[in-house]
């Protein structure tokens, strides 16, 4: 197995484990753990704040953030998202200067209130534009110019004692949100620019210093790790495409690494992130689109199809996914939002289709799945965003291999339907895996395409068209995939399914011209 195949396998096995917890719950737990570590270190003087300052500041931030969020959501008739409130409060704990001074605690309360209100006041059609914690910290810093007693942002989290925990906990969150590459780019740019700035300052002062010493000092003593992992990576303030996200990471990295002096204040850290948020917003006017359920259908004994009508402009590219919110009482660890690959084509808008699998009635179900099953025709739900780079090559003549397991077929249905409606001629081989022949959703739509389909099921499907075949006795592992697709080296491979399956097929997929994965871990 090559290095790339090994990394692909490891990546997806870890993702399969992390995917059991929602990204919001995971971020909350990571920040809570970091707060606990900081509190422990404060007893030994390893961080700047004292234990009482940390406890008092966090208490104020939680009360204000939760209270303002709850009041705003009640007024606007929105579902209460307490995890969002707690995440904002915990981020501000590490960005602001913890204190027990009453005037400064008042400033911290102002920052918490501004952060919470920004989600609703500084918003575009239901989506907040700026990172809430960054806007709260920036407003407090500006107010402190007139009233110094209110305090300001300090980014005390940038200390060697917390660098290790921030890196490990941040990596967990980034692995779950699949933003590791973006934040690595941000760190490279930020650290490199900060090194250049620091070396220039030392040379101007006539001081000789080792570049390596400067590098380690910046990496471990700056807030870049925390800024990237817990703030820049926030999905709701990022553009949909990977290249756009990399551009935002680069912009924020430059501004954070070399804060521009504006006279009374510098343009650094949270202000740099706010500019990055504006760049992201400019790439795509992110909108929370309201949907109405038109119908639901049973595609197989376990697969359900939901067809919605969009009530405002919605743009997507075949292969992308949406995040659908289903508010419900007492959500479990997976939360109230899930990602669904879009099964319909852009030509079908304003109608939009997604599909999901229901497990056996005896199996425990997530609170989200139970709530989704209770949604009836005419009910309204919200799409909080469209993302993804699971896109076919721009050149329609490039040979493609699609590997789909179960409900992982949905992005390919969208792509093949779009190709048919748009008159594109693509060379496609689809390897379609299901537990049994009765569990092959979207079969009619797939038969209408020109794709050559190889079916992996325990029993033989009946009435297969001429361009379909059943893989008799072939087990779908790396060796089996090579047997049914001997020309894999000439194809761009796309695989959609459970992360564990992607890990198993990594050695065979490594032989393809390129690999693009769309892993999911259930819901």
Secondary structure, 3 states (H helix, E strand, C coil): CCHHHHHHHHHHHHHHHHCCCCHHHHHHHHHHHHHHHHHHHHCCCCCCCCHHHHHHHHHHHHHHHHHHHHHHHHHCCCCCCHHHHHHHHHHHHHHECCCCCHHHHHHHHHHHHHHHHHHHHCEECCEECCCHHHHHHHHHHHHHHHCHHHCCECCCCCCHHHHHHHHHHHHHHHHHHCCHHHHHHHHHHHHHHHHHHHHHHHHHCCCCCCHHHHHHHHHHHCCHHHHHHHHHCCHHHCCCCHHHHHHHHHHHHHHHHCCEECCCCEECCHHHHHHHHHHHHHHCCCCCEEEEEEEEEECCCCEEEEEEEECCCCCCCCCCEEEEECCCCCCCCCCCEEEEECCCCHHHCCEEEEEEECCCCCCCCCHHHHHHHCCCCCCEEEEEEEECCCCCCCCCCCCEEEEEEHHHHHHHHHHHHHHHHHCCCCCEEEEEECCCHHHCCCHHHHHCCCCEEEEECCCCCCCCCCCEEECCCCCCCHHHHHHHCCCHHHCEEEEEEEHHHHHHHHHHHCCCCEEEEEEECCC
